[in-house]
């Protein structure tokens, strides 16, 4: 059951604002206005478990669906079970927040409508009320679905009286704001039957986007399948059988289509822009990039500048392909930091700080202060060679500072987190520990830290896992003590 597909499509049509509270999920933590109130785990598809901050399981949620006769879409609902399994409630899955994440939508619903989460954590009284509310049983939800079917019929009648879609040749006409009737799209009639997959009808908007197609459904008398441009599918029962070129059939379908929210004109173009904006916003959250974040930068001479910092460590993975770094051209990501600040006269200024300058910058995060240092590295086999081949000759990047001690630093690539850098004051460049074999890496690290004989011997004997941050930090501590 592909429940998520329906949810992702509906969010752009049905999202409304219910609460001013900011509810987010980050690294399995439920945050209410930035404050952790619970944790959530998703051990398998469509099943979510909620725990209090002490690690006790409070309840679980199963995301389910009930098939409907009049639509290919299931009636989506949530089955909520108490932590000990003794209580159960079933509520309708409602989309009260635009999100690409089902667990975000569910958590927002439980907070905004049922008040299950507060700043003090899980509200047990609200949870008990949910379990004891017999009106929330799914049988009642199903009854409500019947009422919604009537509402849908009323909506179709409303479209017929307000927009009054009509067909003139291939043009689709309709009233806009009860004013003059205008062309809002185009319709094409085709030859189809229940024994083929041909389109009976194709509907286009003013931007020539194909908004919907209609096919004769094999199961069900006078039942037709509608596929829309946003990958939504629904079914409807027509008042009469299809005849090619029949304007009455076409006008009935147009009313059904508009009742589903497809108003033609330039609506799809606008909606696609909104979807793209939402994808970009989601990609930014998932990226390692830093956008307009308060912090400070310290140059090589020790001069500190405080302001708003922005740096791009990767491409935005809008379509979740996993491809975030270029492989066929010079990698410029992570090399330049943009700083917006006020000068001595309190006038706004902007400057660019290159990683090759050896600058350090820091920002405030949920875990405290996170710092980055710009430096060149040696030892990485593949990625940096691309820059040399591209004649850029710039192998300096900003890396995340993980650990620092006397004369030594441990850093990490902000994107390719399996890559670590060891930097000692005695060397101009850091040593990149990349994907090479453990033997090769150990020998290179031993040579880099050659002034500490005992430590070098232990590294060569593989007494450390040099691809583990804790072991690298221990190496740094011992190196600092031998200086």
C-alpha positions as CSV (number, residue, x, y, z in Angstrom):
1,X,0.0,0.0,0.0
2,X,1.7,3.2,-1.2
3,X,0.2,5.5,1.4
4,X,3.0,8.0,1.3
5,X,2.5,8.8,-2.3
6,X,-1.0,10.0,-1.6
7,X,0.1,12.0,1.4
8,X,2.8,13.8,-0.5
9,X,0.4,14.8,-3.2
10,X,-2.4,16.0,-0.9
11,X,-0.2,18.2,1.3
12,X,-0.2,21.0,-1.3
13,X,-3.9,21.1,-1.5
14,X,-5.1,20.4,2.0
15,X,-2.5,21.9,4.3
16,X,-3.9,24.5,6.7
17,X,-2.6,26.3,9.7
18,X,-4.0,25.0,13.0
19,X,-1.4,26.0,15.5
20,X,1.2,28.6,15.9
21,X,3.5,26.1,17.6
22,X,6.6,25.0,15.7
23,X,6.7,21.2,15.6
24,X,9.8,19.5,14.1
25,X,11.5,16.2,14.1
26,X,15.3,16.2,14.0
27,X,17.5,13.2,14.5
28,X,14.6,11.2,16.0
29,X,13.8,14.1,18.5
30,X,10.4,15.7,18.6
31,X,11.0,19.4,19.0
32,X,8.2,21.8,20.1
33,X,9.3,25.4,19.6
34,X,12.9,24.1,19.5
35,X,12.5,22.2,22.9
36,X,12.9,18.4,22.9
37,X,9.7,16.8,24.2
38,X,9.9,13.2,23.0
39,X,11.7,10.8,20.6
40,X,10.3,8.9,17.7
41,X,11.5,5.8,15.9
42,X,10.4,4.3,12.6
43,X,11.5,0.6,12.9
44,X,9.6,-0.4,9.8
45,X,7.4,1.0,7.1
46,X,4.3,3.0,8.3
47,X,4.9,2.2,11.9
48,X,6.1,4.9,14.4
49,X,7.0,4.6,18.1
50,X,7.0,7.5,20.5
51,X,9.1,7.6,23.7
52,X,9.4,10.1,26.5
53,X,12.8,11.7,27.1
54,X,13.5,9.0,29.7
55,X,13.3,6.4,27.0
56,X,10.0,4.9,28.1
57,X,7.6,3.9,25.2
58,X,4.4,6.0,25.5
59,X,2.5,4.9,22.4
60,X,2.9,3.7,18.8
61,X,1.1,4.7,15.6
62,X,0.4,2.6,12.5
63,X,-0.4,4.4,9.3
64,X,-3.2,2.5,7.5
65,X,-5.7,2.8,4.7
66,X,-9.2,1.6,3.8
67,X,-10.1,1.1,0.2
68,X,-13.0,3.2,-1.1
69,X,-15.4,2.2,-3.9
70,X,-15.5,5.6,-5.5
71,X,-11.8,6.2,-5.5
72,X,-8.5,4.4,-6.0
73,X,-7.2,6.2,-2.9
74,X,-7.6,4.5,0.5
75,X,-9.3,6.3,3.4
76,X,-6.2,7.0,5.4
77,X,-6.3,6.6,9.2
78,X,-4.0,6.2,12.2
79,X,-4.2,3.3,14.7
80,X,-2.8,4.4,18.0
81,X,-1.8,1.8,20.7
82,X,-0.6,2.6,24.2
83,X,2.9,1.7,25.3
84,X,1.7,-1.4,27.2
85,X,-0.7,-2.4,24.4
86,X,-3.8,-2.2,26.6
87,X,-5.5,0.7,24.9
88,X,-6.2,1.5,21.3
89,X,-7.8,4.4,19.3
90,X,-8.3,5.0,15.6
91,X,-8.4,8.4,14.2
92,X,-8.4,9.8,10.7
93,X,-5.1,10.8,9.1
94,X,-5.4,14.5,8.5
95,X,-2.9,16.7,6.8
96,X,-2.6,19.9,8.9
97,X,1.0,20.7,7.8
98,X,2.8,20.8,4.5
99,X,5.7,18.3,4.7
100,X,7.4,15.6,2.7
101,X,7.6,13.4,5.8
102,X,4.6,11.3,7.0
103,X,6.0,11.2,10.6
104,X,6.1,15.0,10.6
105,X,2.5,15.2,9.5
106,X,1.4,12.6,12.1
107,X,3.3,14.3,14.9
108,X,2.0,17.7,14.0
109,X,-1.6,16.4,13.9
110,X,-1.2,14.8,17.3
111,X,0.1,18.0,18.7
112,X,-2.0,20.6,17.0
113,X,-5.4,18.8,17.1
114,X,-5.1,16.3,20.0
115,X,-2.5,18.2,22.2
116,X,-0.6,15.0,22.9
117,X,2.8,16.9,23.0
118,X,3.4,19.9,25.1
119,X,6.6,21.7,26.3
120,X,6.6,19.4,29.3
121,X,6.6,16.3,27.1
122,X,3.8,13.8,26.5
123,X,0.6,14.9,28.0
124,X,-0.8,11.7,29.5
125,X,-4.2,13.3,30.1
126,X,-4.6,14.3,26.5
127,X,-3.4,10.8,25.5
128,X,-6.0,9.1,27.8
129,X,-8.7,11.4,26.3
130,X,-7.7,10.2,22.9
131,X,-8.0,6.6,23.9
132,X,-11.3,7.2,25.7
133,X,-12.9,9.2,22.9
134,X,-15.3,6.7,21.3
135,X,-16.3,9.3,18.8
136,X,-12.9,8.8,17.2
137,X,-13.5,5.2,16.4
138,X,-12.9,4.4,12.7
139,X,-16.5,3.4,12.2
140,X,-17.5,7.0,12.8
141,X,-14.7,8.1,10.5
142,X,-16.1,5.9,7.8
143,X,-19.5,7.5,8.4
144,X,-17.9,10.8,8.0
145,X,-16.5,9.6,4.7
146,X,-20.0,9.1,3.5
147,X,-20.8,12.6,4.5
148,X,-17.7,13.8,2.6
149,X,-19.0,12.0,-0.5
150,X,-22.1,14.1,-0.2
151,X,-20.0,17.2,0.3
152,X,-18.1,16.2,-2.8
153,X,-21.3,16.1,-4.8
154,X,-22.3,19.4,-3.4
155,X,-18.9,20.8,-4.5
156,X,-19.5,19.5,-8.0
157,X,-22.8,21.3,-8.1
158,X,-21.2,24.4,-6.8
159,X,-18.6,24.3,-9.6
160,X,-21.5,23.9,-12.1
161,X,-23.2,27.0,-10.8
162,X,-20.1,29.2,-10.3
163,X,-17.5,28.3,-12.9
164,X,-20.0,26.7,-15.2
165,X,-17.4,24.9,-17.3
166,X,-18.5,24.5,-20.9
167,X,-17.0,23.3,-24.2
168,X,-16.8,25.3,-27.4
169,X,-15.0,23.3,-30.1
170,X,-11.8,22.4,-28.3
171,X,-11.8,25.3,-25.9
172,X,-12.9,25.0,-22.3
173,X,-14.7,28.1,-21.0
174,X,-15.5,29.1,-17.5
175,X,-16.4,32.0,-15.3
176,X,-13.6,33.6,-13.2
177,X,-14.9,35.2,-10.0
178,X,-18.4,35.3,-11.4
179,X,-17.3,37.7,-14.0
180,X,-16.9,37.3,-17.8
181,X,-16.6,33.8,-19.1
182,X,-13.1,33.1,-20.4
183,X,-11.1,30.4,-22.1
184,X,-9.3,28.4,-19.2
185,X,-8.1,25.4,-21.1
186,X,-8.4,22.9,-24.0
187,X,-10.0,19.5,-24.3
188,X,-9.3,16.6,-26.7
189,X,-11.7,13.7,-27.2
190,X,-10.3,10.3,-28.2
191,X,-11.5,6.8,-29.2
192,X,-11.6,4.5,-26.2
193,X,-13.3,1.5,-24.7
194,X,-13.1,-0.8,-21.6
195,X,-11.0,-3.1,-23.7
196,X,-8.0,-0.8,-24.4
197,X,-5.9,1.8,-22.6
198,X,-6.6,4.7,-24.9
199,X,-7.4,8.1,-23.4
200,X,-11.1,9.1,-23.7
201,X,-10.3,12.7,-22.8
202,X,-7.2,14.8,-22.4
203,X,-7.5,18.2,-20.7
204,X,-4.8,20.9,-21.1
205,X,-4.5,24.3,-19.3
206,X,-3.5,27.6,-20.7
207,X,0.2,26.8,-20.4
208,X,-0.3,23.6,-22.5
209,X,0.2,21.4,-19.4
210,X,-1.7,18.2,-19.7
211,X,-3.7,18.4,-16.5
212,X,-5.7,15.2,-16.7
213,X,-6.6,12.1,-18.8
214,X,-9.7,10.0,-18.6
215,X,-9.8,6.2,-19.4
216,X,-12.6,3.8,-19.4
217,X,-12.3,1.6,-16.3
218,X,-12.7,-2.1,-16.9
219,X,-14.3,-2.7,-13.5
220,X,-17.6,-0.9,-12.9
221,X,-20.3,0.3,-15.2
222,X,-19.9,3.9,-16.3
223,X,-16.8,4.1,-14.1
224,X,-13.8,6.1,-15.4
225,X,-10.3,6.4,-14.2
226,X,-8.7,9.9,-14.0
227,X,-4.9,10.4,-14.0
228,X,-3.7,14.0,-13.2
229,X,-0.4,15.8,-14.0
230,X,0.7,15.5,-10.4
231,X,0.5,11.7,-10.4
232,X,-2.8,11.5,-8.6
233,X,-5.4,9.0,-9.7
234,X,-9.1,9.0,-8.8
235,X,-12.3,7.3,-10.1
236,X,-15.7,8.7,-10.8
237,X,-19.0,7.3,-11.9
238,X,-20.4,9.2,-14.9
239,X,-24.1,9.9,-15.4
240,X,-23.8,8.5,-18.9
241,X,-21.5,6.4,-21.0
242,X,-18.8,8.0,-23.0
243,X,-19.4,9.0,-26.6
244,X,-16.5,10.6,-28.5
245,X,-17.0,14.4,-28.8
246,X,-20.0,14.4,-26.5
247,X,-19.9,17.9,-24.8
248,X,-22.3,16.8,-22.0
249,X,-19.9,14.0,-20.9
250,X,-17.0,16.4,-21.2
251,X,-18.6,19.1,-19.1
252,X,-19.7,16.7,-16.4
253,X,-16.1,15.5,-16.2
254,X,-14.7,19.0,-16.0
255,X,-17.0,19.7,-13.0
256,X,-15.6,16.6,-11.3
257,X,-12.1,17.6,-12.1
258,X,-12.5,21.1,-10.8
259,X,-14.2,19.7,-7.6
260,X,-11.0,17.8,-7.1
261,X,-9.1,21.2,-7.1
262,X,-7.9,21.4,-10.7
263,X,-9.1,24.8,-11.9
264,X,-7.0,25.0,-15.1
265,X,-5.9,28.4,-16.3
266,X,-2.3,28.9,-14.9
267,X,-2.9,27.0,-11.7
268,X,-0.5,24.1,-12.4
269,X,2.4,26.5,-13.2
270,X,1.9,28.3,-9.9
271,X,1.6,25.0,-8.0
272,X,4.7,23.5,-9.5
273,X,6.6,26.6,-8.4
274,X,5.3,26.1,-4.8
275,X,6.3,22.4,-4.9
276,X,9.8,23.3,-6.2
277,X,10.1,25.9,-3.4
278,X,9.1,23.2,-0.8
279,X,11.7,20.7,-2.3
280,X,14.4,23.3,-2.1
281,X,13.5,24.2,1.5
282,X,13.6,20.4,2.3
283,X,17.0,20.0,0.5
284,X,18.5,22.9,2.5
285,X,17.5,21.3,5.8
286,X,19.1,18.0,4.8
287,X,22.3,19.6,3.4
288,X,25.5,20.4,5.2
289,X,25.3,24.0,3.9
290,X,25.1,26.9,6.3
291,X,22.7,29.7,5.4
292,X,22.7,33.2,7.0
293,X,23.7,31.8,10.4
294,X,25.0,34.0,13.2
295,X,28.6,33.4,14.0
296,X,32.1,34.8,13.7
297,X,35.3,34.3,11.7
298,X,38.9,34.7,12.8
299,X,41.5,35.3,10.1
300,X,45.1,34.1,10.2
301,X,46.2,37.3,12.0
302,X,43.6,36.8,14.8
303,X,41.2,39.5,13.7
304,X,37.6,38.5,14.6
305,X,34.5,39.5,12.6
306,X,31.0,38.8,13.9
307,X,28.1,38.6,11.5
308,X,25.9,36.3,9.4
309,X,27.7,33.4,7.8
310,X,26.8,31.5,4.6
311,X,28.8,28.7,3.0
312,X,27.9,26.0,0.5
313,X,29.5,22.6,1.2
314,X,27.4,20.7,-1.4
315,X,24.8,20.8,-4.1
316,X,21.2,20.8,-3.1
317,X,19.8,17.3,-3.5
318,X,16.3,18.4,-4.4
319,X,15.2,15.1,-5.8
320,X,16.9,12.9,-3.2
321,X,19.3,11.2,-5.6
322,X,22.1,11.1,-3.1
323,X,24.4,13.0,-5.5
324,X,25.6,16.1,-3.6
325,X,29.1,16.6,-4.9
326,X,30.4,17.0,-8.5
327,X,32.4,14.2,-10.0
328,X,33.2,15.6,-13.5
329,X,34.4,19.2,-12.7
330,X,36.4,21.1,-10.1
331,X,34.9,21.0,-6.7
332,X,34.4,24.6,-5.4
333,X,32.1,23.7,-2.5
334,X,33.4,24.4,1.0
335,X,36.1,26.8,-0.3
336,X,34.4,30.2,0.2
337,X,32.7,31.7,3.2
338,X,30.5,34.7,2.8
339,X,30.2,37.0,5.8
340,X,27.7,39.8,6.2
341,X,28.7,42.2,9.0
342,X,28.6,45.8,10.1
343,X,31.7,47.9,9.9
344,X,33.0,50.4,12.5
345,X,30.3,52.9,11.4
346,X,27.6,50.3,11.8
347,X,27.2,50.1,8.0
348,X,26.4,46.8,6.4
349,X,29.2,45.1,4.5
350,X,29.9,41.7,2.9
351,X,33.2,40.0,2.4
352,X,34.3,36.6,1.2
353,X,36.8,34.5,3.2
354,X,38.7,31.8,1.3
355,X,39.6,28.5,3.0
356,X,43.1,28.9,1.6
357,X,43.6,31.9,4.0
358,X,43.6,29.5,6.9
359,X,40.7,31.3,8.6
360,X,38.5,29.7,11.3
361,X,34.8,30.3,11.7
362,X,32.2,29.2,14.2
363,X,28.4,29.1,14.5
364,X,26.0,28.3,17.3
365,X,24.2,25.0,17.0
366,X,21.9,22.9,19.2
367,X,25.0,21.1,20.6
368,X,26.8,24.3,21.3
369,X,29.5,25.9,19.1
370,X,30.6,24.2,15.9
371,X,33.8,25.5,14.3
372,X,35.4,25.0,10.9
373,X,39.0,25.6,9.8
374,X,40.2,26.3,6.3
375,X,43.3,24.3,5.3
376,X,44.9,22.5,2.4
377,X,45.3,18.7,2.7
378,X,47.5,16.0,1.3
379,X,46.8,12.3,0.8
380,X,43.3,12.3,-0.7
381,X,43.4,10.2,-3.8
382,X,40.5,11.2,-6.0
383,X,38.4,14.2,-5.3
384,X,41.1,16.9,-5.0
385,X,42.9,15.6,-8.2
386,X,39.8,16.8,-10.1
387,X,40.8,20.4,-9.2
388,X,44.3,20.0,-10.4
389,X,43.1,18.5,-13.7
390,X,40.8,21.5,-14.0
391,X,43.7,23.9,-13.5
392,X,42.2,25.4,-10.4
393,X,45.1,24.2,-8.2
394,X,43.1,25.1,-5.1
395,X,42.9,22.2,-2.6
396,X,42.0,24.2,0.5
397,X,38.6,23.6,2.0
398,X,36.8,24.3,5.3
399,X,36.6,21.2,7.5
400,X,34.6,20.7,10.7
401,X,36.8,20.9,13.9
402,X,36.2,17.7,15.9
403,X,39.0,17.8,18.5
404,X,41.8,20.2,19.3
405,X,44.8,19.8,21.6
406,X,48.3,21.2,21.9
407,X,49.8,21.4,18.4
408,X,47.2,19.1,16.8
409,X,43.7,19.1,15.4
410,X,41.2,16.4,14.2
411,X,38.8,17.6,11.6
412,X,36.0,16.0,9.5
413,X,34.7,16.6,6.0
414,X,31.2,18.2,6.5
415,X,29.7,16.1,3.6
416,X,31.8,13.0,3.3
417,X,31.8,12.3,7.0
418,X,33.9,9.1,6.6
419,X,36.8,11.3,5.8
420,X,39.0,12.8,8.6
421,X,41.9,15.2,8.6
422,X,44.7,15.3,11.0
423,X,46.5,18.6,11.2
424,X,49.7,19.4,13.3
425,X,51.2,22.8,13.7
426,X,54.5,21.6,12.3
427,X,53.0,20.9,8.9
428,X,51.5,23.4,6.5
429,X,48.9,20.9,5.3
430,X,46.7,18.5,7.0
431,X,46.7,14.7,6.3
432,X,43.5,13.4,4.8
433,X,42.5,9.9,5.9
434,X,40.2,8.8,3.0
435,X,39.1,5.5,1.6
436,X,42.5,3.9,1.3
437,X,43.3,0.6,3.0
438,X,44.0,0.6,6.7
439,X,47.7,-0.4,6.1
440,X,48.3,2.5,3.8
441,X,46.5,5.0,6.0
442,X,48.3,3.8,9.2
443,X,51.7,4.1,7.5
444,X,50.9,7.6,6.2
445,X,49.6,8.7,9.6
446,X,52.7,7.3,11.4
447,X,55.0,9.2,9.0
448,X,52.9,12.4,9.6
449,X,53.3,12.1,13.4
450,X,56.8,10.7,13.3
451,X,58.2,12.9,16.2
452,X,56.2,10.7,18.7
453,X,58.0,7.4,18.5
454,X,55.8,5.3,20.9
455,X,52.6,6.6,19.4
456,X,53.9,5.9,15.9
457,X,54.7,2.3,16.9
458,X,51.2,1.7,18.2
459,X,49.7,3.2,15.1
460,X,51.8,0.9,12.9
461,X,50.8,-2.1,15.1
462,X,47.1,-1.2,14.4
463,X,46.4,-0.6,18.0
464,X,44.1,2.2,16.9
465,X,41.1,2.3,14.5
466,X,42.2,5.4,12.6
467,X,38.8,5.7,11.0
468,X,37.1,6.1,14.3
469,X,36.7,9.6,15.7
470,X,37.2,8.5,19.3
471,X,40.5,6.7,18.5
472,X,41.7,9.7,16.5
473,X,40.9,12.0,19.5
474,X,43.0,9.6,21.7
475,X,45.8,9.8,19.2
476,X,45.7,13.6,19.3
477,X,45.8,13.6,23.1
478,X,48.9,11.4,23.2
479,X,50.5,13.4,20.5
480,X,49.9,16.6,22.5
481,X,51.4,15.0,25.6
482,X,54.6,14.0,23.8
483,X,55.4,17.5,22.5
